[in-house]
Amino acid sequence: MNRVKELKPVFDSVLHRDYRALLDYGADVYRGDDAYIIKHKKGKDVSYEHIKFEDFRDQVNDLGTALLKKGFAGKRIAIIGKNRYEWMLAHYATLCGLGVSVPLDKGLPFDELENSLQISRADMLVFDRAHLDLVRDLQEKKTTQVTDFISMDPLEGFDDIRALMEEGRSALADGYDDYLHLPIDPNAMSILLFTSGTTSRAKAVQLSQYNILSNVYAMLKVQDIRHGDINMAFLPYHHTFGSTGQAVMLAAGVTTTYCDGLKYLQKNIVEYKVSLFVCVPLLIESIYKKIMQTVKKQGLEKKVAFGLKVSKALLKVGIDVRRKLFKEILDQLGGNLRYVISGASAIDPEALQGFLDFGITAVQGYGMTEASPVLAGENTWEHKLGSIGKAMPGIELAVDEPNEEGIGELIARGPNIMSGYYENEEETAKVLADGWLHTGDLAYLDEDGYIFICGRKKNVIVLKNGKNVYPEELEILISNLPYVEENMVFGQPKHNDGDEKDLALCAKIVYKPDYMKDIYGTSDPAEIERIIRKDIDAINEDLPVYKHMLRIIVTDDPMIKTTTGKVKRYEETKKL
C-alpha cells in the first residue's frame, strides 16, 4: 500500500470539548458581535434581527430548559426544514445535553421521511410550516416512534420554538438551571446523519461531538476564515458539510445570514455584503458562467482579457491589483466576497481559476458524511488547480492498492471518522477496515503530494479492451460548454447481442433553452442536438480514441439530483 501523511498546522484554533464549550467560547470571545442576522418580512416592510453570540448561547439554553422540563432528556430529536435560525436552535439545544440530533433532508417524500424516523428511532420531530401536511400524515398513521411534534413557526395545535424559549427563560429566572449542568459525553453518538439519497437502503452515520469538533479544529488550522467575516448559510443543514460548516462559523466568530431562495442568491450576497461563501460546485460554476455571459453581452471581453494579462504580470512581482482592476465584476457580488469554499463534488477548474483571476480566493475541499465531513482541502498556500489539496491536519490519507498509473482507492483515518452506520454492521464492515475508512473514490497523488480525485470507484466504466474511463473527467469537459446545465457520462452496450462488456460511452446533456434561443436563435430540438453533437466531436478530438463519447442524449428536462446537486446516477441510468 502507498500511504502518505500530510500535516501542516498553521492558524490558531481551539479544540472544543463539546458543543456547550463551543457556545460558551463564542459568547465570551465574540461578545457583542453578530452571530446571526435574521430578516423578517411583513408585507412590504423588512426588518433585521441581530443575534449576538451571547444571545445565541442564551436562547439555546432557554429552549433546552423548556424541553428538559417537558421530559425530553435522553431523547432522539429529528429536525426537518429549510435552513433557518430556529433549525440551529433545535440542533444545539439537543446537543447540549438533551440527546441525539437527527437532521433530515427537507425534500423527503412521506415514505422516506417515515423510513428515516423509523431507522433513527426518533422520539420527537421539529418541523417548519412547509412540512405541516407530512406531519399530519405521520400523526394519523402512527407508524413511527415520534410522540411529539414541535413547530419552528407558530401553528395552532403545536408547541413552537419561540413560545418554548419564553417558557425556558422564565424557568431559568426562577432558578431551574438543571439544563445548564447536563452531562455531555463528547465520544458518544450525538448525531445521526443519513447519507444522501435516503431510501429503504438508507444508512445512518453515527457521529460524536468529538468527531465533528476535531474537524472544526482542523479546518480552522488551515482555512482563511476570519473573525468578522459574513457568511451565507446556503448548504442545507441536514448535510454534514452544512451543519459542520455552521460550527466552524461559530468557532471563528463569523456572522451567518440566510438566502431568500436560489433566484435571490446574488441579490442576497450583495444585500448582506457576504465575504465568505461555502457552497456546491454547481452554484459556483453557475455564478461564474453568468459573470462571463454578462461580460460578453456588454462587449467587455477585450477589456477583461487585457486586465487579466496585466494582473498576472504584476502578481509575478508581488503586486496584487486584481480587486481594483475587476471592481465592476466584484460589485456584482457585493464587492466584499473574498473567500469561496466548494465541496460535495468535483468542480470545474476553469470556474475556480476564474474566481482567482478576479481576486476571490476559491478553493475546493473533499470529504464525506462518514468523515464529519472534511478529509482534504486546498487553502491559500497549498493550492493546485484540479486537485483537492492535501490532508487536513490530524488526518491521514492514502491511496490503497494503486494501479500502474498510481490510481487506487482513497482511504482515510483520523479523529473525525464515524464509529459506523447505525445498527448496520454489514455496511459498516464494507467501509471500515483495519482502522481505515474506504471512501469509494479513486485518486492519485502527484509528485508534490497533492491529491487528485478521478471519480467514484463504482462509476468507473471498464471497456472491453481493459481501459478504465472515469466519467467525472469527461463531465467536467462537457460542463465547460456555456449552454450545459448538467450532464452525465455512462456506458451503454454497443450492440444488442447481450455483450455487456462491449460498451460505448454515452453523454446525457441537459441544455439551457434560453441560451440556445438567445445565442443560436433556435428552439428546434434537432438543430440543438446538431449543435451539441458538433461540440462533443470537438471535445473528442482532444481525447484518446477509447474516451470518445460516441452517443449523446439531449434534453432540457432536469436530471434527478440530491439536495447538494449531485446527479443520482443509478436512478438516471435506470430511467434511460
N, C-alpha and C positions, 0 to 999 in steps of 0.2 A: 504493500500500500504506500502511496505517496502522500505523506501528511505534512502540512505546513502550518505553522503557528505564527500569527501576526498580532502583535500587541503594541499600541503606541498611545498611552495615556498622555493628554496634554492639558486640557482645561480643568479648572477646579470643579469638583462635583461632590455631592453628599449622597452617601448610600443610606437611604431612609429605612428604618427597621420595618415599618408598616405604613398603612395609609393614614392612620391618625398622626403619626410622626410627620408625614408629608404635609398634612393640613396645618399642623401647629407650626411647622417651619415656615410655610408661606405666610401665615398670619403674623408671625414675628418679623421675619426678614423683609417682607414686602409690604408691611403695614402702610396703609394709606394709598396703595396702588390698586388700580382696577384689575381684578381677576377676570371679570366678565362685563361686557356691555350688552344689555338686552334691549331690543327695540320693541316698543309697544305701539300698536296701531288701533285707533278708534275712529272709524270713518276716514276722514282726510287728515285727522290730527295724528302726528307722530311724536313720540317722546322716547327718551333713552334712560334706562335704569343702569346706574354704575354700581356694580357689586364689588366691593373691596375684598382682598384676600382674607381679612379677618371676618368679613360678613359671610363669605362662603363657609368658612370653618364653623361659625356660629349657627348658620342655617342648617348645615349638615347635622349639628348637634341637636337643634330643635326638632328636626324631622326624626332623627334616630331615637330621641327621647320619647316622642309620641308613639312610635312603632313599638318600642320596648314596653311601654305602658299597656299597649294593646295585646301583648303576649307574643310578639314576633321574634323573640330571641331564638337563635339556632335554626332559623328558617331559610328556605331557599326562595329567593325573591327574583322573579323573572321581570324583565323590562322590555317593552316594545313601543317604538315610536320614533319619530324623526329626531334629529339632533336638536336639543334644546337644553336650557338650564335645568329644568325640572328632571330631565333624564339623569344628569350628573348628580343632582341632589339625592335621588333614589339610589344610584350606584354607590356613592361614597357613604351614605348613611348605612347601607348594608355592610360595606367592607370595614367600617369602623367598629366591628364587634358583633353585629347582629347575626350574620350568617354568610350564605353563599349568593353571589350575584350571578344571574343567568341572562346576559344580553341576547336579544333575539332580533333577527332580521325583520325590519318593518314591512318588507314586501312579501312576507309569507302568506300563502293562502291558508284557509282554515285547516285543512287536513295536515299540513306541515307544521302549523302552529300547535295544533293538538298533539302531534307526534313529538315535537320538541319539548313540550311541557311534560309529556309522559316520560320521555327518556330522562330528563333532568330531575324529575320528581319535585317540581316546583310547588311551593305552598301558596304563593301569592303572585299576582300579576299586576305590575304597574303599567298603565297604558295611556295613550293620548286619545283625543276626541275622534281621530280618524279611524281608530280600531274599535269603536263602540259596538258596531254590528257584530264583529267577530267575538267580542266579549259576551254579548247577549247569547250568541250561539253556544259558547262554552258554558255559560250558566245554565242554559236549557239542557244541553246534552249530558253534562256532568260526567265526562269520560276522563278527566284528569284529577290530580290531587289538589288542584287550586281551590282554596276555600275563600280567599279574599281578593277583591279587585279594588285597586286604588287608581284614581284618575289623576293625570297631570293637569287637567282642566276642571273647573267647577262643573260637575254634571249631577243632575238630580238622581238620587238613589245610590251615590257612591261617595266614599271619603275622598277628598282631594288633597294633594300635597300641600298647597298653601294653607288650607284650614288646619291640617295636621301640624304644620310648623307652628301655628299660633298656639295650639294645644301644648306642644312640647315646650314652647317658650314660657308659657305660664307655669308648667310643671317645674321647669328649671328654676324659675324665680321663686317658687315655693320650696326649693331645697331638694327636689328629686333629681339627683345627679348620677344615678346608677349607670346611665348610658356612657358617661364620660370615663368610667372605670372598667368597662367590659374588657375582658382579656382578649388579645388577638394573637393567634399563632401564625407568624409570618410564613411558616413552612407548610401549613395545612392548605388543602384545596379551598380557595376563596372565590374563584371564578370558573364557571363552566361556559366555554365558548364553542359554538358549533362551527365546524369548518364550512366554507362557503358551499352553496348548493345543497342546503339541508333537505334531505329526503328520508325515506324509510330506512336508508342505509346511513343515516346521519351519524357523525362521530362527534362526541362532545369532549373537547380538550380540557383537561384538568390543569389549571394554573394556580400557583400560590402567589401571595403578595411579594414574597422574595423573588420569584421568577420575574415578575413584571418590574419591580423596583430596581433590581440589578440591571435590567435592560435600560431603564431610565438613566441610571447612573452611568452606564457605558455610553449612551448616546450623548449625554452632556459632557463627556470627556473629549469628544471629537467633533461634534456638530456646532456650527457657529450660530447658536440660538442665544439671544441676548435678553437680559432683563430690560423690559420696556418695549420689546417687540410687540406688534399687534398681529395676531393670528386669526384666521378664519377656519372654524371647525367644519370642514367640508366632508372629510371622510366619515362614513357612518360609525357611530359609537359602538354598534354591535360588532364591528370589525375590529380585531385586535390592534391594527395599525392606527385606528381612530381613537380607541379608548386609551391605549398606552401613550399615544401622542398627546392626549389631553393631560395625562400625568406629567409628561415632560414639560408642558407649558406651565403647569402649576409649580413644578420644581424650579423652573428657570425664571419665574417672575414675568411671564408673558401674559398679555391681555387677550382673551378669547372673545370673538364675535361670531355671529351666525349668519348664514346666507338665507335670503328670502326665497330662493329657488334657483335652479340651474340657469334659467333665462335672465336672472338678475345678478348673476355672479360678478360680471365685470363691473356693473354699477355698484354693487356692494363693496368690492375691493377698493373702488375709488371713494365711496362714502365713508368707510372706516379707516382709510389710509393704511391698508394692510401692508405689513412689511415682511411677513413670514407666511408661507403657504405650503401646506403639506397636502398632496393630492395624488390622484392616479394618473398614469401616462396619457390616457385618452383625453383628459382635460387639458394637460399641458400642451399636447400636440394640437388640440383644437384651438387653444388660445394663440399659439404661435402661427398656425395657418391663417387665422383671422387677421393677425397683425400684418402678415406678409401680403394678404389679399388687399388690405387697406393701403399698404404701400404701393401696390401695383395699380389700384384704382385711382390713386391720387398722383400717379406718374412720378413717384419718388424713388424708383428703383436705382437710377444712376446716382442720386444723392446719397442714398443709403450705402450703396456699393463703395462709393468714394470714402464715406465716413468709416466704413469697416476697414478699408485699406489704411487710412490714417491712424485709426485707433490701434490696430495690430502693430503697426510700425512703432508707435510710441510706447506700447506695452513692452516691447523688446528692450527699451532703455529705461524701463521702470516708471513710465508716466502713464497714468490711467485717466483718460478723459471720456470714457465710454458714456457715463451717465449725463455728461454735458452735451456730447455730440448727439445722443439719441433721446434727448429730453422729451421731444414730441411723442415718441413711441412710448416711453415710460409713463408719461402723463395719462395715456390711455388706460394704464393700470394703477392710477392713483398717485404715481410719482414716488412712492415710498417703498415699493416692492423691491427687496434686495436679496431674498434667500428663498429658494424653492426646492422642496424635497419631494421626489417622486418615488412611489413604491407600489406594491401589489402585482406588478408585471413589468416586462421589459418595455423600455421607452425608445422611441426613435432618436438615435444620436443627433440627427440634424436639428431636432427641436431643442435638445439640451444645449447644443453648441450655439443655436440661435439666441437663446436667453443669455448665455455667457457673453456673446458678442455685444449685446445691448447693455451689459453691465449688471445683469442679475445673476448671482451665483446660483446655478442649477445643478443639483446632484441627484443621484439615484441610490436608493437603498434596496436591500434584499432581505426577505425574511418569510416567515410563515406563522400561522396561528400557534403551531406547536412550539414555537420559539419565543413567544411573548411580545413582539414577533421578530425584532431585527437581529439578523445574523451578520450582515456586512453592509458597508456603505462607503460612498465617496465622501470627501469633505474638501475644504478649501485648499489643502496642501497635498492630499493624496487623491488625485483625480486623473483618470484616463478614459477618454471617450469610448463608450461602448462597454466598459467594464462596470461591475457593481462595487468597485473599490476593493477594500481589504476587510478582514475580520474585525468585528467590534472588539474593544478592549475586554479581556477576560474570556473571550470565546475562541475556540479552536475550530478551524475549518480545514477540511482535507478532501482530496479527490480520491475516491475509492476505486481500485482496480482500473486505472486508466488504460485506454487502448493505445494503438501505435501513434495516434495523433495527440495523446495526452488527455483525452476526454474520458471522464468517468463520472460516477455519481458523487455529488457534493454531500458530504456528511459533516455533522457538527456536534460539539459538546460544550457545555458551559452551564452557568447557574440559572440561565433563562429557559432551559429546556423543560418541557412539561413532564409530569410524572407518568402520563399515559392517557389513553382515552377512557372515559368513564364507563365502567362495567363492560369493557370490550377488550379482553386480554388478547384475543386473536389478532385484531387490527393493531393493537399496541406492539405486539411481538414483531409485526412486519416492519415497523419503522424505528423501533428502539432495540438496538443490538450492540452488545459489548460496550455499553455506555455512550454510544454514538446515535444521533438522530439521523436517519436516512431521509434526505429531503425529497428524493424522487426527481431532482433536477440534475441535468448533465452539465458539466462545467470543465474548464481547464484553467490553469494558472500560467501567466506569461513569465518571461524571464525576470520581471520586476516584482513578481508576487501578486499582481492584480488578478482578480477573478473574473472570468467571462462565462456567462450562462449561455449554453447552446440551446436549451429547451427542456421540456419535460421528458423524462425517460419513457413514459407511457405514450407520448405523442410522436416519438421517432418513427419515421417511415423507412422501413427496410426494403430496398428494391431487390429485384431478382438477381442482380449482379453483385449483391452483397454490400452495396453502398448505403450509407446512412444519410438521410436527409432530415434536417431539423426545421420543421415548418416555421417556427418563430423567426428564423433568419430571413426567410422569403417574405414573411408577412410584414416585416419592417420595411423591406424594399417597396412592397406594394403600397404601404401606408404613406409613402412619400408622394404618391400621386395626389394632387390637390383636391380631386373630387371624391376621394375614397373616404367613406365614413367609418367603415370597419371591414375586416377581411379575415379569411381563414383558409389555410392551405392543408390539404389532406390527400391521401392516396385512394385511388379508385382502380378496380381491376380493368386492365386494358381491353380484355375480351370477355365474352360471355361463355367461356369454356370451363369455368369453375376453378381456374388457376388464380387463387387469391394472392399468390406471391408476385405475379407479374403485374405491377402497379404502374399507373400513370399519375403524375402529380396534377392535382386539380386545385384551382383557386376559386373560392366563392367570394365575390366582391359586392359590397353594398355601397352604392354611389349616392352622391347628393344631387337630387333632381334640380334644385335651384341653380347649382353651379353649372350643370350641363346646359340648362336653359340660358343662363346669363352669358357664359363664356363660349359655348359651342352652338348656341341657338337652336337646340333640338330637345324634343321630349320623346322622340321616336326610339323605342327600345332597341330596334335592330341597328339603328345608327349609333346609339350609345354603346352597344356591345362591340360594334366595329371599332370605335374609338379606343375602348378599353383593351380590346384584343391587340391593337397596334402597339399600345404602351407596354403590354405584357411581353409581346415579342421583342421589344427593345430591351426590356429587363433581361430576358432570356439570353440575348446576345452576349451579355457580360458574365454569364454563368457557365459552369461546366455543363456539358450536354445532359448528364444524369440529373441535374437540378432543374431542367427546363419544365415549366408549367405548360402542359400540353392542352389542358382543358380549362375553361372558365365558366362560372355560373354568375350571371349578372342580375342584380335586383336592387330595388330601393326599399325593400322590406327589412327592418332591423333584425339582427340575429338575437337568439336567446342568450341573455347575459346574466351574470351575477350582479349584485348591487355595487361591486367595485369595478364594473365594466369589463370583466373577463368573459369571453365567449365560452358558453358551455358546449364544448366540442362534441361530447358524446351525444347530447340531445340534438345538436345541429346535424351531425352525420346520420343519426337515426332518422331524422326528418327527411333528409335527402334520399 
